[in-house]
């Protein structure tokens, strides 16, 4: 075995911080590693340079803000980065919370504090922005303090949409996403009745009464943009911040990303959409960071959703609003199927249950701009 090759291999493994065991046997090199102890590879990142006063403030502690911060450092931004969040914790990987209920908080942090400090990313927790002065470039916080910014990212996400009916304020009415229970379709909630201050039953619009100890509400979210109402930042009718393909708002040096925005989606002819999802928030954050550095990269991504329920893999990609037909493959009884959503004789979205990797492949094709006709889907 070539000793130079082995030396280079070891240097490669050390450089990327892989904890490994290397064994040479019979002219072959065997490398083993403990996946649990192996560190994740990260792109080369800079840090803050003393004396550089330029400041970027990121409002929000989610994936859009963190991706923006890392994108700035990956592209040699030398100024100050401040991430502001109402949360008590550092940014969390919230996608794990529904899949590992008893996980320790340190195991769901998107980045450890050491990482953030090393790369000069300040995170201010338990800090809420009450107002923005876009002319003076100043933020005012709920505690009365102020902070100047040179560039601003609004990535405040969304809040759960409240149930508008009598009794929604009763104890044990939980704002959580509804999971696999009995469905009452083509109906709605007229009233929630209680007894001794606690929920007792739900009255549907058709008059049917459902006994209930807990009511779980999953009717969408509202973009968190109230703190911008005294500014000139453009907000649409759904309370979303309007951005262009570079994640820029109508105000100079103010950008927005994530669940709070309405952005042009290339997949549907650059129609403005508001989609609250992790993958899109990360894509937004990256584009916003590049735009802050005057790198003209446009948003070009395909919505992709996935989850696991009761051990079953669920996938969805595309944008199916206004679909007129569904082409179904597989079997619901066997809990393995693929559904293509059709609009104007083309596939605009797909959903699957235990049919991987069909949806991922479709997402790749849509990203490449390939057209899939109804006939091809059949």
Buried (B, 14 or more C-beta within 10 A) or exposed (E): EEEEEEEEBBEEBEEEEBEBEEEEEEEEBEEEEEEEEEEEEBEEBBBBEEEEEBBBBBBBBBBBBBBBBBBBBBBEBBBBBBBBBBBEBBBBBEBEEEEEEEEEEEEBBBBEEEBBEEBBBBBBBEBEBEBBEBEEBBBBBEEEEEBEBBBBBBBBBBBBEEBEBEBBEBEBBEBEEEEEEEEBEEEEBBBBBBEEEEBBBBBBEEEEEEEBEEBBBBEEBBBBBEBBEEBEBBBBEEBBBBBBBBBBBEBEBBBBBBBBBBBBBBBBEBEBBBBBBBBBBBBBBBBBBBBBEEEEBBBEBBBBBBEEEEEEBBBBBBBBEEBEEBBEBBEEEEEBBBBBBBBEEBBBBBBBBBBBEBBBEBBBBBBEEEEBEBEEBE
